[in-house]
Amino acid sequence: VQVPPASRGTGATMDMNVSGPDNATILMLRDPVIAVALPVVYSLVAVVSIPGNLFSLWVLCRHIGPKSPSVVFMINLSVTDLMLASVLPFQIYYHRNGNHWVFGEVLCNVVTVVFYANMYSSILTMTCISVERFLGVVYPLASAPWRRRRYAVAACAAAWLLLLVALSPLARTDLTYAVEELGIVTCFDVLKSTMLPSVAMWAIFLFTLFIVLFFIPFVVTVACYTATILTLLRASDPQGRGQRRRAVSLAFVVLLAFVTCFAPNNFVLLVHMVSRLFLGRSYYHVYKLTLCLSCVNNCLDPFVYYFASREFQLRLRRYLGYGPLPATCRDAGRDSLFSPRTLSARSMSSGHGDGLEAPGRPALRRQESVF
């Protein structure tokens, strides 16, 4: 793709003062560490994520069903993980081929939009899960009218609409770029400044990605899980001490995965885009390496589902030939951790219900709900 000198950019941001990629971008495209690390990590993620999330989706849809908001969010999360994993083979070949894109302009746009849309969709979905669990544990009665399946579906639809609007500039422009110095065609590693009309528009686009699609969800997730853990730790039910300990551990693991997988990549993106737009420096090579961490989350989600849901444990043990759960696990884990039935029963013993029961029905309905 030949473009006028004034419209060339570097390092997934723009620079209108150069006639081609700068030395930092050239070095990044030649970096042997990136050429090896990214394909290796992406390959491992694809190998683990695809079968793990296919199994998760099978259990969620066929054996549990979208009966509660949490399961709706988790089905969305499984689909998101699978869509992201489906484009990893293109990324693997691209980096193994010396960062040379051979699949054409249209497929470059599709792979890029799918990759980033599903990465940010994971963030937004996990935030929705954290909010739903926070409301169910801390405000079970007051939040009952809002913790319904239809609102979970609406939240997922709204999140995808937000993503499509935020990433629309990527879908409307040619993301391939011919690097004449190396004789390669990159895909979303070098952008043209003409993709957006001004530096201000570039700043708005990049800061929207960071603030709206990461930082705000990050703060909300940390706040919700912290409040949830503190509430569970303050609970005074001696009979549920073991299950409460596992529930707290699960919340901690989910929060740790969120912080470990998504925070480094997005904070490095913030440093890179400020440096690139206003200081003329590039940290894109660091950003490319931390991008791997965001994909690693795909591998962690199926394991979180396993520890969160007894149904997952039973199905997986049966599939692997390990037989039923031990007696202690069956008794302590009769319901999924964070399930409405477990939380409601214990809350009602102190005068508080989960609020998921139908009006006028004293009996509690079991609804599989993870997190």
N, C-alpha and C positions, 0 to 999 in steps of 0.2 A: 504494500500500500504506500504510494508516494504522496506526501503531503507537503504543502509549502513550509519553509523554515519557521515562519512565525507561528505556525499552528502545531508545532511538535511539543510533546511533553515528556516527562520522565517519571519513573518510579511510582506509577499509579496515581500521580498527581500531575499538575501542570506547571510549565515554566515557559513563559513567552519570550525569554531573553536568550535562548540558546537555539542553535540550528539543528540540534539533534540530541540524543541521550547523552547525559554528562558522564563523567568518569565513574561516579558512584554506581550509576545504573549499569554501565558496561561491566564493571567488576562484579556486580550482583548477578548478572546474567551468565558470567563465566565462573562464578563461585562453585568449586567442587563440593563443598559441604552441602550447599542447597541442592545441588544436582543429585546427591546421594540421599540426604536426609528426607527430603519431601517425598520421593517415590517410595522409600522404605516405610515411612509412617503411614502414608496414604494406603499402601498395600495392606499393611497390618489392620488398619481401620476397616477397609473393605472386607477382608477375610472374616473378621470378628463381627462387624456390624450387620452385614447383610443377613446371614443366617440367624443371628441373635434377634434382630428386629422383625424378621419374618415370623419367627416363632412367637415373639411377643404379640405381634398383630393377630396371629392365628388364635392365641389364647384370649386376647382382649375382645375380639369380634365374635368368635364362635362359642367360647366357653363362659365368658363373663357378660359381654354385651355392654353397650353404652347406657347403662342404667343410672349412672351418677355423673356429676360434673367432672370428678377426677378421672374417671375412665374415658370420658369424651376427650379431655385434655391429653390423656396418655395415648389414645388412638391417634390423635393429631401429631403427637410427638414421635410416635413410631413411624407414621407415614413420612414425616419430615426427615427423620434419620435415614429412611430408605431412599428418599429422593436425593439427599445429599450424597449418600454412598453410591448411587447409580451413576453420578458424574465423575467420581474419583478415578475410574480407569482412563478417562480422557486427560485428567490432570497428571496421572502417573506417566502416561506415554509422552505428554508434552515435556515434562521435566527430564525424563530419560532421553529424550530426543534433543537435548541441548537447548531447551526452552524454544523450540521451533514448532509452531502450530501448523498442522497440515490438514486440518479438518474444515477450513473455510470460515468466512466471516459470520454466517448465520449460526453455525454450531458454537462458535466462540461466544457469541452473545447468549445463546441458550445455556451453555454450561456455566458461564459467569453468573447470570441472573439466578439460575437454580442453586448454584453453590452458595451465594451470599444470602439469598432469600431464605433458604432452609437453615443456614447457620443462625441468622437473626430470628427466624421462626422458633428455633429451639429455645433461644433466650426468652422470647415473649411467652411461649407456652409454659416454660418452667416458672416464670413469674406468675402466670395465671394459677398454676398449681399451688404455688406458695401462698397466694392470696386466698384461694379457696380453703386451704387447710388452716390458715390463720383464722379465718372467719369461723370455721367449724369447731376449732378448739377454744378460741378466746371469746367469741360472741356467737355461740351456737343457736340461741333462740332469736336474737335480733336479726341474724343474717339468713335465717331459714327461707324467707320468701325469695331471696336472691340466689341461693345456692341450688339452682334447678338446672336440669339438662339443657333446656332451651337457651338459657343465658350462657351456658358454656359453649354451645354451638355458635351463638351470636358473637361471643368473645373471640373464638377462633377465626370466624369470618372477618371480623373487624381487624384482627391482627394481620391477616393476609392482605386485606385491602390497604392497610398502612404500609406494608412491605412493598407492594406493587407500586404504590405512589412514590415512596422514598427511593426505590431503585429504578424508576422509569427512565432517568437519564442514561442508565447503562443499556437499556433495551432499545433506545432510539438512536444509538450511534455505533459506528464501526469500532470495535474494541481491539482489532488486530492492528499491528504496526510493524512495518519492515525496518529492521535495524541493519542498515547497509554495512556498518562497520564489522558486523559479525556474520552477515549473510543469512539471517534468520528472520522469521516472522513471529512476533510475540503475541500473546493473548492476555490482555488486561494487565500486562506488566509495564507497558508504556502507553500513556493516554495522550490524546491530542487536546490542546488547550481549547480548541473550538467546540469541544463537547458541551461546554457551558460558556455563556457570553462574556463573563468577567471573573476577576479574582474573587470579588464579593460573592458571586454565585457559587464558585468552587468552595469557598469557606462555608457557606450556608449548607451546601450538599454534604460536605464531609463532617461538619459539626452536627448535622441532623443524624447522620449514621451513628455518631458516637453518643450524643446526648439522649436522643429519643429512642434509639433501638438498643442501646446498651446501658448507659449510665443510670437513667431513671429506672429501668427494670432491675438493674443491679442493686440499687439502693432499696427498692421495694422488696426484692427477694431477701436481702440480708435482714431488713427490718422485720419482715413477716416470720422468717424462720427463727430469728432470735427471740421474738415474742412468743412463738409457739413452743420453743424449747423451754423458756423460762416458765411458761404456764404449766407445762407437763411436769417440770421439776418441782413446782410448788404444790402439785396435786398430793392429797393426803390419803389416797386409797392404798392401804398396805397390801391388799390382795393382788393389785395390778402392778406391783413394783417391777417385776421382771419384764412384763410387756411394755411398761412405760419406759424402762431403760432401753429396750430395743427400739422403741419409737423415737426416743431422743437421739440414739445412735444413727438411725436412718436419716433423720432430719439433718444431723451434722454431716453425714456423708454426702447428701444431696447438695447442701450448701458448700461443702468443700469442693465438690466437682464443679459447681457453677463458678466459684472463685478461681479455681485452678485452670479450668479449660478456657473460659471466656475473658476473664479480667486481663491477663497478660497481653493477649492479642489486641484488645481494644485500647488499652492504655498506651501500648506502643504505637498504635495507629494515631492516637492523639498527638504524641510527641513527634511522630513523623510528619503529619500534615501541618502542624504549626511550624516546624523547622523548614519544611519544603516550601510552604507558601510565603513565609515571612523572613526566613533566615538563609534560604538558599542551601540548606543542608538536607541530606537524605538518610533515613534509617530504614529504608525499605527492605534491606537484606534481613534486618532483625524482625521486621514485620512478617516477612515470608516464613521465617522459621517458627515464630509464635503462632502462625496461622494453623500449624499442625495441631496445636493443643485444642483448638476449637473443634476439630474433627474427632479428636479422641473422645469427646463427650458421647459420640455415637456408640462407642463400645461400652460405656459405663451405664447407659440407660437400661439395657436388658438386665443387668445385674441388680440395679436398684429395684426394678419391677419384681425380681425374684425375692428379694428380702422384704419387699413391701406387701406382697400378696401371697397368701397361703395357697391360692389356686395355682399360681405360677410354680410354687415349690412342688405341689403334688404332680402337676403335669410334667415338669422337667424330670423329677425323680422317676416317674413312671416311664418316661421316654428313655432315660439312661439305664433303666433296669435296677434301680436302687430300692424299689419297694416303697411302702408308705413311710410317712414321717414317724420318728420316734414318739413314744407316748408323751414325753414331756413337751415336745414341740406341738403335738396335737392339742394338748390341753391349754398350753399357754398361748398358742397361736390359732385358736379356733376361728377367729376373724382376722382379716387383714389388719396390719398395723395402720393406725389412723383411720380405721373403718368407721363409718357413722354408727354402726350398731354398737361397737365397743365404746366409742366416745359417748353415745347417747345413754347407754345403760349406766355408765359411771356418772355421767352428769346428772341423770334423773335421780340417782341415789342421794344427791345433795340438792335436788330441786331444780336442776337445769337439764334441758333436753337438747338434742342436736338439731331439732327443728326440721328433720327430713321426713317425719311421719305425715301421712295424709291427715287433713283436718278431721277431728271427730273419731280418730282411730287410736285407741290406747296402745295397741300392739305395735311393736317396732318392726319395720321392714328391713330386711338385710339388703344392703347395697354395697357391692364390692367397691371400695374406694381406697386407692393407695395414696401415699404421702399423708 
